[in-house]
């Protein structure tokens, strides 16, 4: 099953669903530590993009025409490669997510749920500068609890829980976070 398209792999059918070996780092050879198996269409869509390019493409608006991947597939690609690739320059998520509140909510929700990961900890540390550690801790605990009870990390988990939604929304509102969004909140 392709981790990005969620479609079963085919083999040697000359189809977009055929499995394909993608080098995570195009500067390195084909080694077990530097490759992943994805479908041909995912490999073609990714091309030589770095993590910043994948994230920017995933957060861009897609009209569906002349697109190799759907918006949802681009988001899954960003999630799939997020821990495998390294950022070569800072990404300012607040600018990227400017008019897409739902995506911004999902980004923060995933960072809260994965709060033990290094990248999530850096993100949450930046957010804590503007919202406080206790608010982050409370929201992270609620995120873990909801995902545990639902056995699912689907973004709907955020909106199904009034407590979690309120806790996260309090992180994303107020004058201090607006300052952060416009100035220094980069990842």
N, C-alpha and C positions, 0 to 999 in steps of 0.2 A: 504494500500500500504506500503510495507516495505521501510523505509527510506534509506536503504543501497543498496538493490538489485533493487529497483524500480519495483518490481513485486507484483501484488495483493496478499494479504494474502489468504490462504486457512485455513480451520478449521477441525481438526480431520480427515484428509485424510492420515495421516502418510507420509507426503510429506515434502520435504525441504522447501516448501513455506508456511507451516503451521505457524501461528503466535506463538510466544514464548515470555515468560516474561524473560527479562535479568536484573539481579541485576547490577546496575552501580557499586556499591561498594560491593564486595563479603563478606566484613566483617560485613555488616549490613543485616538486614532481608528484607523481601519483604514489603516495605512501598511505598506509592504513590510517595514519593520524591526520592526514590532510585531505581526505576525500569523504564524500557522502553520496548516497544513492538517492536520486530524485528522478522524476520523469523527464523526458526529453523537453517537453514544453517549459518546465520550470528551469531547466538548465539554459535553454535559449533565452527565456525572459531575464534571468539573472545576468547572463553574459559575463562580463568582467567587472560588474558592480561591486563596490565595497559596501560595508555595512551602512554607511551614511546614505549611499545611493539607494539601497534597498529600503531603508526606513523612509526616506523622502518620497520614494515612489509609492510605498504602501500607504502613506498618509495623504497622497494627492487624490484629487477627484478623478474617478474613472467613469467614462461614459459607456463603456462596454463595447464600443465599436473599435475594430482594429486592435483589440487588446488580447494578448496571449493569456493573461490571467485575470480573474475577477478581482474586485476590491477585497473580498474575503480571503482569496488565495494570496494576494500580496501581503495582507496582514499576517497570515500564517507563515509566509516566507520570512518576513521580518522576525517573527517569533522564533522560527526554526533556526535561523542563522545568528540570532542575537548573542548566544553564548559561544558560537563557533568562530565568529569573526571579531576583529578588534577595531574600534573606532580609531581612525587616523587623525581626526580633528573633532573638536567638540560639536555636539548637536544641540541646538537650542529648541527643545521640544515645545516650549510655549509658543514660539513663533510658528513652528511647523503645524501646531494644532490650533492656531488662532481661532478659526470659526467652526471647529469640530468638537464641541463639548463632549459628545458621547465617546469619541476616541480618547480625548484627554482623560475622561473618567476611567476608561478601561486601562489606560497606561498606568495611572496611579493605582488602581485596584490591583493590577498584576504586580506592581512593585511592592505593595503592602502585603500581598499574599506570599511573595517570594522574598520577604524581608531579610532572610539569612544569607542570600546570595550577595557576593561582593558588589556587583553592579547596582543591585537594588539598594544596598546599604548606602552607596554613594549618592544615589538619587534621593533617598529619604533623608539623608544628612543635609542635603541642600534644602529640601522642603522644610525640614525642622528649623532651619534658620529663621523662617518666616512664620511658622505655625506652632513651634514648641514640640519637644520630645514626647511629652505626655499625650498630646493629640495623635501623634504618629503611632505611638505604642498602642493606644486604645483602638485606633482604626485597623492596625495590623492584626491585633488579636481578634477583632470582629470578622475581618476578612478570612482568617484561617478557620475560625469557628464555622462560618457559613459554608465555606468550600468543603470542610470536613463533613458537615451534616448533609449537604447536597451531593457529595461525592462527585463534584463537577466544578470546573473553574470557568464555566461559561460566563460571559459578561452579565447575563441576566441575574446571576447570583447577587450582584451589586444592587440591582433595582428591586429585587424581591425582598430585601431586608430593609425595613425602614430605619433601623438603628445603624446599620452599616452605611446606608446611603447618606444619612444625616451626618455621621462621623466623617465620611469622606468629603461631603460637600462643605463641611466646616473647614476642612484643610484647604479647599480651593476657593474660598471666598475671603473677602475683607481687603482692606487697603494694602496690607503688607504683602500679600501674595500677588496683588496686581503689580506692585513695584518689582517683585521678583520676576514676574512674567515678562516685564518690559526690559529688564536690565540683565540680571546675572544668572538666571536659572537655566543653566546649560548642563548637559550630561556628557 
